Amino acid sequence: MKNILFIAWQDVRNQLRQGSTLLWVFLMPPIFFYFIGTVTGGFSSGISGGQATPITVIAKSPGFLKEQIDLRLADNDFAAEWVEELVVAVDDEAPIRTLTFDPSLSDKVVAEEQVAASYETSANALTRQFEEIRIRRALYTALADIVVADATAGPISSAAIASLNDAPRVWELEVSVAGERLEIPSGFEQAVPGILVMFTILVLLTSSGTMLVQERKQGLLRRLASTPISRTEVVAGKWGGRMVLAAIQISVALVFGTFLFKMNWGPDLGMILLVLAAWGGFCASAGLWLGTVAATEAQAGGLGVLFANALAALGGCFWPIEVAPDWMQTVQNFLPTGWTMDALHKLISFQAGAASAISNVLILVVAGVVVAAMAVRNFKYE
């Protein structure tokens, strides 16, 4: 055990002396967290209903119906800002969402004239469709208010609308949950776990893989072969060094995600750490294996970047797998990144309970053992 710990410690020291390793372990994760988290924040913007969606309502002289439409927009999770006309300064950004009505909205309704409304947004297609449904629901409800107020307290006026709002409701709708609501992870909830998983496999494949090739070419492994250290101890020490590097990478990402990006890890943090430990073990085995099969440092680095990015993209690290095509969602089920992201989403986003991720941990451990066995079989001193 002493020899294993010695080799592992020396490996970690050597890897952390490399500038590229320090860059990808400590500097790049928060940058990618911010970039990917900002980009993917729009995938489910406004869908959860937890925060009102801002919208700019353009209406010249809207009259007394402004308050009622504003009320119905608020009922559908919109925070409306009313303006007479839209004026955007040169240095300002245009509103993401605008709802435009014909001028003199209330006067036209009183005169029983048609009023046109148009909605524009720069949000993605998925968000746009959901927002359009909410906009239509708000406007149709406001229209129903106008019809009922005119029929019961008419003619239609501000007082008639107020009377309708104050009237007791004869019908009540009770809403209960039929099951767990599965919302698409987005923003930093998607980016922090996804980039954590991606960077762990990237660093372990590239940094640790190229280092093993260097040691073999420079004769350092051959020197170890001449010492009273068994082959098993050498391989175990090399794996241990990579496991420590994975633990450092995961710990740094956890700290950045928690304190810099306010990541909420949910109620099963212990199980999340177990999933990440299993993932780190797999990455350590993968890095060791790549170092045993690569012929040159360039080959190890190139293959490491290729494998890491392909696994990250197909495994759902860059974007929620729920918005990907069906074939990609199927492929994810056969990838180690997919197993890890599935477990993290179940624990963090869906809060399905610690037991839901047990199968993911087991398959990661088995895969790690298989890849480690492949590395042991291919390991050579020169």
Buried (B, 14 or more C-beta within 10 A) or exposed (E): EEBBBEBBBEBBEBBBEBEEBBEBBBEBBBEBBBEBBEBBBBBBBBBEEEEBBEBBBBBEEBBBBBBBBBBBBEEBBBEBEBEEEEEEEEEEEEBBBBBBBBBBBBBBBBEEEEBEBEBBBEBEEBBBEBBEEBBEBBBEBBBEBBEBBBEEBEEBBBEBBBBBEEEEEEEEEEEEEEEEEEBBBBBBBBBBBBBBBBBBBBBBBBBBBBBBBBBBEEEBBEEBEEEEBEEEBBBBBBBBBBBBBBBBBBBBBBEBBEEBBEBEBBEBEEBBBBBBBBBBBBBBBBBBBBBBBBEEBEBBBBBBEEBBBEBBBBBBBBBBBBBBEEEBBEBBEEBBBBBBBBBBBBBBBBEBEBEBBBEBBEBBBEBBEEBBEBBBEEBEBE
